[in-house]
Amino acid sequence: MSQWQRTIKREVEYHGTGLFRGREVTLRLKPQPPGSGISFQRLDLEGTPPIPALVTSLRDNRRRITLGGAEAEVEGVEHFMAAAAGLGIDNLLVELTDGEMPAGDGSSRVFVELLREGEVVEQLVPKKSFSLKQPLAVEEEGASLVALPYGDGLVLSFRLDFGKMSSLRQSFGLFVTEESFIKELSVARTFCLASQIEEFQRLGLGRGVTEENSFLVEEGGCAITPVQRRPARLRYADEPVRHKVLDLLGDLYLIGTELRAKVFGVKSGHSLNVRMAQRLYSLINQESSLREGQEVRV
């Protein structure tokens, strides 16, 4: 990854449909100066301030990440945040005409293409990063995440295990660079178990699902399309676990800075991912306060 902060050179726009609510939305990306961070702003709610892309803005993590402030929310930000992390984007304003990010093809592909269209540029201000210095662990209901010190970058490893579904006992690991993210992770699409469809319908979600932007996994482990229930063509044989790593990358980027650590996940989802992000964010603030205190004493 670059040693300098990054944004885009010019404003770019994309029009699509949200995965969960199925409403049309226009997304506009705007460059921002160094130190601004990434934030989201609702154009359909006049006068609402930008929402920082930080764990402190978290409003919901059930099946997707929703960020919000006092008057506005934006849901489904994880695939965009993964693209921003993968391309090393530090500063950006994301404007939306609705409360949900567009789905694209259910992966980070459309966001990678959009950021590249805007031309990623270095801002010649040192990038902020956080090197973990102590092990951290979070767990719940048989799922776990462990983060270990590693000063050379970010390594993500994940083990997916849905019990009886032998085809969904998958493992995948990646040293995250821009090149490895684009090649190995960015196009892995979202999925869910066929048995979870009723829950989504009960919650009023999944209205923007198409044959192209997601797939289902049946009890026997076969991947099928979500509408016509035909055999699905996967982009990778282990696309489900790769998408889990994609989500993990996006969720962890809610600490607001580049992370240097090795993170190992077992069956975790958004809920556990953001718990780890909250722990990391707390450590970052503690270190920052300590540095400021030392400077005052000098």
N, C-alpha and C positions, 0 to 999 in steps of 0.2 A: 504493500500500500504506500501511497505518497506520504512524504513527511509534511506536506503543506495542506492547509484547508482547501476544500473544493466546493464549488457551486457550478451553475451552468452559465453559459455566455449570453443566452437569449431566452426570452419567454417562449414556451411551447404549450400546446393545448391538445386535449384528447376528449372525445365524446364517446360514452359507452353506457352500459347498464349495470346496476348493482347486483351482486350475487344473491344477497339475502332479501332485499325489498323489491327488486325487479324494476326500480324506477330509473329513468334516464338521467344522466348526470354529465356535466362538462367539468373536466379537470384542467386546471391551468397551473403550470409550474413557473415560478419567477425567481431569478437570481437574487441573492441576498449578500450583504457585506460580511466579512469575517467576524466570527464571534456571535452571529445571529442565531445559529442553530436551525433546526427544521421546525416548522409550525404549519398548522392547518387553519384555514379560514373559510367560513360559510358565507358565500355571496348572497344566498337567498334569505338570510337573516340579517337585515341591514343594521350596521353599527356594532355587530358582535366582534369582540377582539379575537386575534389569532390564538389558537390552542397549541401550546408547546408540545412537541412530540417527546414527552417524558413520562415516566411511570407516575409522576405526581398528577398527571392529567387523566389517569385511568378511571373509567367509569364502569366498564363491564369487560369480562373476559370469557363469557360463555360462548364457545364455538367461534368467536372472533374477538378482535381487540377493538374496543370503543374508547375513544378519548373525548374529553369534554371539559367545558368550563361552566360558569354559572348559567349561561344562556344558550349554549350550542354544543352539539356533539357531532362526532364523525366516527362512523363504524367501518370495520374491515380494513384497517390501515396496515396490517402485518405484512402483506405481500409488497406493498410500496416501501415499507421500512426495510425489508430485506434487500430490495434493489438499491436503496440509498446506502445501506451498509456495504453491500457487495461492490459498489462503484466508488465507495469512499466519499460520499457526499456529506458535507458538514452543514452547509447553510442553504436554505431553500424555503420559499413560501409556497404552500400548496393551497390553491383556491378551488372551491367546490360550489356547484350550484344546487347541491342536495346534501343530505346527511350521510351518504354512503359512498365509499370509493368505488369506481367502476371495476368490474370483475376481470375484464380482458379475457384471456383464455384460462383463468383460474390459477395462473402462476405469476411470476414476476416479469415475464417476458415483455409485456406492453410497457411497463414502467422503465425497464432497461432501455428499450428502444426510444422511449420518449426522452429520457435523460440524455441519451446519446445524440438525439436530434437537437437538443438544446446545447450540445457541445460542452462537455465537462471541462472546466478550466481550474487551474491551480491559482490560489490567491496570495501566495508568497507570505503567508502568515503561518507559523508552526501549528500543525494539527494537534489538538488535544487528545491525549490517550490516557488510559488507566491500566497499569500493570498490577494484577492481583498479587498480593504478597502472602496470603494465607488461604488455606483450603476453606471452601464454603460448601454446604450441602443443604438441600431442601427435599422433602418427600411427603407424599400423601397417597393413601390407598394403593400401595404397591408400585407407585411411580416415584422416580427420583431424578435429581439433577445434582451433579457434583462439579464444582469448579476448582481447578488447581492452578497454582502459579506457573506462568510460562511467558517469558519476556520477549519471545521472538515473533509474536503475532497471535492470531486466534485459531484454535483448533476445535472443531465441533464433531462429536461422535454421538451416535444415537442407536439404541436397540429398540426396535418395534416388535411387540409381542401381543397378539390377540388370542393367546391360548390355543384353542382347537384349530384355528386357521393356520396351518403350517406354512402356507405361502406368505403369511403376514408375520413371520418370524424373520425379520430382516435387520441387518446392521449396515451402517454406513458412517464413514468418517471423512473429514475434509479439512485440510489446512486452507483457510479462507484467504484467497487473493482475488483480485478482479478477474483474472483469467479463469481460475478454478470455479469461481461463483457462476460466471456466465456459462461455462461449458458443462459443469456437473450438477448445478443446482437450480439455476434461474427459471428453467422451463418445466420443473416438476409441478404438476397440477394438484389442486385440492381434491380431497376425496372424503367419503365417509362410509360407514358400514350400512348396508341395506336395511339392517334392523333399526337404524337410527332415524329413518325417514319420517316415521310417525311423530317423533319428538320435534323434528324441524317443522312439520306441518302444524303441530299444536302451537308452536311458538310463532307461527306466521312467517317462517323464514324459508329461504330457498326459492323464491319466486323468480329469480333471474337465472336459475340453473338451466344449462343447455347440454346438448350431447358433447360439445367441444370443451366447455370450461370446467368439467369435473367428471368424476367417475365414482361408481359404487363398488363395494366389495361384498360379495355374498358370504353366507355362513361357511360355505365350502372353500372359500378363498378366491373364487373367480372374480375378475374385474369385469363389470358390465357398465353400459351407458345408463345415465340416470333417467332418461325419458322412455326410450323404446326397449330398454333392458336387453340390449344385444351385447355380445362380447366386445369389450373395449380394447382398443389398441393402445398399449402403454408406451410412453416415450423412453422409459427405462424399465428393465425387468423389476427393479426395486424402486419404482417411482413413489410408492407410499412413504417409505422411510426417508427418501430424499426430500419429499415435501415437508415432513416433520422437521427436518434440519433447516429447511427454508423458513418455516414458521419460527423456529428457535432463534435463528439469526435476526429476523425482524423484531421479535419480542425483546431480545437482549439489547438491541440498538436504542431502546427507549431509555437507556441510561444517559444518552445524550453525548456520548463520546466513544472513541475507538477503544475496544477492549482487547487486552493482551492476556490470554489465559487459555487453558485447556478445559473444555466443558463437556462432560459426559452425561447423556440423558438416557433414561430407561422408561419408556412408556409415558413420558410427560406430555402435557398439552399446554395450552395458553395459560391456564391457571397457575401451574407450577413454574412455567417460564417466567411469568411476571413476578412471582415471588422471588425468584433468583435475581431478576433485574432490580427489584426493590432493595434486596440485600446489598447488591453491588453499588447501587446509587447512594445508599446510606454510607458505605465505606468511602466513596468518592467525596462526599460532603465532609466526612470526618477528616480526611486527609487535607482537603482544602482549608478547613477551619484551622487545622494544626499549622499549616504553612503560613496562614495569615497571622496567627498568634506569634509564631517565631519571628516574622518580619516586624511586628509591633515591638517585641522585646528588644530587637536589635536597634 
